[in-house]
Amino acid sequence: MLAESREFILLDSRARHANIRVIPTGVLEVSIEEGNDKMQAGFAQLLFSSSGKKTELVCRNSVSSNDVNWHLELSNADARELSQLIEQAEEEFEILMRDL
């Protein structure tokens, strides 16, 4: 069970690079190269919302799900890949917990 890392180009006006780590314990870490921004979220806080050729990844506040902590605009293909990585991480963690 290892963390998976990917680099995606964000579809915002600055075309920044996001390094994203999917950690099987249920955590997503995001680091934006150009701004030295670092963000983190639990899988349960994440929401993917597609519109046209882009998908917005939204991190909702864990206390009030109506509040947004941060969001990223990804291409649909990158969002699909990230969603699949999260699903795989959840499955791996679930299998590990069952085996213990």
Order of alpha helices (4+ residues) and beta strands (2+ residues): beta-beta-beta-beta-beta-beta-beta-alpha
